[in-house]
Amino acid sequence: MGQVQGKVALVTGGAAGIGAAIATTLGREGATVVLTDLDTRRGEETAAGIRAAGGEALFLPQDVTEEERWREIIAEIDQRHGRLDVLVANAGIAIIAPITEMSLADWRKQTAVNIDGVFLSAKHGIPLMRKSGQGGSIVMISSVAGLRGSAGLAGYSATKGAVRLFSKSVALECAGARDGIRCNSIHPGIIGTEIWEKMPAGAADARRNAPIDPRVLAEAGVPTGQLGTPQDVANAVLFLASDASGYVNGSEIVVDAGMMAG
Ligand code: NAD
């Protein structure tokens, strides 16, 4: 029996990267997975991959910054399954720029996806979690950049720090006899995904004035010198989604091979 057998899970940004690994892992471990993303083609492919491996998965297009779409997504999950047990707020973007060169529009764009999107996930997901009366687990994907400042990624760092404390607030507000909902954050280190390639054209490391290569960053900043994989993060999400973490609430798991240990 899978570690999340019978649970209904929603994963945002589930088409690619870390979100796809999370959706696939939860599907493999017995959850019915609803994954959402801006990228319909890859979202459908990821869902089809989960089904081909014997799991249950549905893709729904979504921009996490749009509140009306959140209402529709949650209503559809309610109609299909009548419950929501696991909510993984994973969708996120990173915009790199020195503070003095960052436009207010870019600052707000990043804030909209990384903070508003996470807030809306909790606002609309929690009522359906409450409905079953059996609690649930919310996992918010922050970053090591949410634990310390990052030159060149100040706006990203600010959003990820906000996610960390928002997660703890949800944990306090929704724990206890009435809701029994747990909420925890995960702080990945340097993970090999396309997020590094998607940073705006001409983006440069504010300190080195050179394109960012995550492998170089990992070699320099990670004690093992290794780049992490989406699966490394998905494994931590699986623990938090499963009943094995039943006493873990308001906590943070750092998945960085020791980058933050020093
Ligand atoms: P990614 O770019 O590979 O995947 C992100 C997914 O989110 C994409 O499929 C994208 O289409 C989707 N997305 C973006 N904006 C969206 C929106 N408005 N609505 C819905 N979907 C949207 O990135 P990733 O590396 O897999 O990142 C996943 C999460 O992990 C992010 O929150 C990111 O900040 C965090 N993270 C990544 C790293 C890393 O090194 N890759 C490290 C720490 C934290």
Residues whose N, C-alpha, C, O or C-beta is under 5 A from the ligand:
A	BS01	NAD	G13 A15 A16 G17 I18 G19 T36 D37 L38 D39 Q62 D63 V64 T65 N90 A91 G92 I93 V113 I141 S142 S143 V144 P188 G189 I190 I191 T193 E194 I195
